[in-house]
């Protein structure tokens, strides 16, 4: 069998085409076409050029930004892709509870005033609860774990923001599927009660709901 020998490095090839390709791209060939072997010449863009100039964050022109933005206009995912993204996101959030957006945004400065207020009420009533009890990706304001009762202190966004309303609906369905009861306290509703006796009566109704395990829907 005839062997073809590279004139640059002396390696042998059995096929003439293989031999020619090797000689053309041989690392020992000072005049080879590709500087990085078979991978070809390394390309460059604004990022690599910026690194060469010692700037880790290259400037992107307005024209480039507009091209990127316009390329995504009217671009929609298929339902299959949306399902995959949703499944992957839920898995990630379940494994990284500290990354849950609601927790990051809502509790970045600690519990809200309404939550602190009702915490004092529950403490005075000697109700045993767990604050910020986590189930899956959900964070419960006050959880009576043994009784499976979730007490939520709601701001108006839970009634006026359509996205939050839908999110709460999914959340409720998930918890109810696990046997939990949800008691929602609408802070603005309670705050409107000026008379002390009215507030006492409101708290008594909530306490009765807790004792009986009766679910309270929004607005009730």
N, C-alpha and C positions, 0 to 999 in steps of 0.2 A: 504494500500500500504506500502510495506516495504521500509524503508529509510536506507541508508548507511551513517554512520557518520564518518567523518575524525577523526582519533585518534590524530592528531596534532593541528587542529584548531577548531574542533567541528562542522564544516559546514556539511550540509546534501546533499546527492545525491540520486536521484531516481534510477539511473542505476548503476549496479555493475562495468561496465567498466569505466564509468565516475568517480566513486568513487576511483577506483584503480589508474587511471591517476592523479587524483587530489592529492591523498596521496603521490604519487611518486614525484610530482612537487610542493607540497604545500610549500609556503614561510616559514611556521613554521617548516618544516621538515629540521632539521640541516644536515641530510645526504642525502638530495635530489640530484638527478643526475645532474639537471641543476641549476646553481646558479642564473640564471635570469628568473625563471619561464618557461613558454612555449617557450620563444624565444631561449632557449639554451644558452650554454656558449659562452661568447663573444670571437670572434676570434681575432687573432693578425697578423700583417704583419709588413713590414719595417716602415710604417708610424706610426702605434700605438706604436711600440717599440721605434721609434725615439722620440715621444712625451714623453714617460715615462722617457727617458734619457735627456729630456729638449732640444732636437734638433728639431725645427719645420720643417726643410728641410732634410729629410733622404737621405743618399747617395744611388744611384741606381747603381748596378754593371754593368759593360760593357756587361756581358752575358745577363742581364735582358733587357738592352737597345736594344741589337741586336735581342732578341726575339720579342720585341714590334715592332721594325722596320720591321723585316722579316714577321711578321704576317700580315702586311698591304701591302706587295708586291703583285702586280697583283690583288689587291682587288678593284673591281669596283662597283660603285653605278648603280642601274637601272635608266632608264630615268625618271621613275615616282619619284624615290627618288631625283634625280637631280632637277626635277621641283619643288618638295616640298621645297628643300633647297633654291633654287633660289627665290621662292615666299616669303619664310620666311625672307630671307636676304634683299630683296627689301623692305619689310614691315618695318623691323627694321631700315634700313638706311633712309627711308622716315620719320620715327618717331624720328630718332636721326641724323640729318644732320651733326652734328659736328663729327660723327664717319665715314663719308664717306672717304674711303682710299685715293682717289685722293686729297681731300681737306687736309687731314692730312699730306700727303707726299709733295704735290705740294706747299702748302701755309704755311708749317711749319716755313719758314723763310721770309714770306711775299711775295708780288708780285715779279715776275722775272724782270730782267732788260728790256727785250723786252716789257713787259706789262707796266712798268713805262714809257718807251719811248713813246709808242703809247698813253698813257694817256695824256702826254703833247701835243701830236699832236691833239688829239680830243678836249682837252681844248682850244687850240689855234684856232681850227676851230669852237669853241662854239657849239659842239655837246653835246646834253643832253643825258646822259647815266647813268646807274646804274652798279657799279662794283660788281662782284661776285653775280649776281642775281641768285636766286635759283628757279629751276623748278623741282619738284619731287626730284630725287636724283642727278640732274645735276646742276653744277655751271657754269654760263655763265660769261666769262671774262668781256665783256662790253655789256650790254643789252639796246637797245632802246625799252623800254617797250611798249609805245603806238604804235609804228610802227611794233612791233614784229620782231625786227632784232637783231640777236646775232652775235657779232663780236668776233672771236677767234684769239688769237695770238699764232701760232703754232711753237713749236720747231721741230727738225727733228725726234724726237721719234714718232710724229704723222704720219710720212710717212714711217718710217723704221721698227718700232716695230709692228709686225703683230697683237699682242693682242690689242694694242692701236688703230690700224687701224679699227679692227672689232668693238671695243667699240665705236669709233667715228661714225661708220656707224649706229649702233643701236641708238646712241644718236641723230644723225641727223634725222633718221626716226621718232623717238618719237617727237622731236620738230616740224618737218614738219607736223606731224599729228595734231599738235595744231595750225598750221598756221604760224609758225615762219620761217624766212629766215635766213640762216647761211652764214656769210661772214668770210672766213678764210684767215688770213694773214700769209704767210710763212716767218718767220723771216729771215732764211738764204737767201731767194730769195731777200728780201729787202736789207739785209746787203751787198750783192754783188754789189749793185749800188753805185759806187764811186762818180760818177758825181752828183753834187747837183741838176741839172735840171732833171736828171733821177728820183731822189727821189721825187722831186716835182710832176713830172708826175705820179709816182706810187701812191702818196697820192691823187692826183686829181682823179685817176681812182677809188680808194676806196671810195672817197667822192661821186662820181657819182653813185656807186653801192648803197651806203647808201640812197641817195636821190631818186633813182628809185626803191629801194627795190629789186634789182636784186641779185640773189643768186650767190655766188662764190664757185665753187668746188675746191677741193685740186688741187694744181698745176697750177691754173689759177691766 
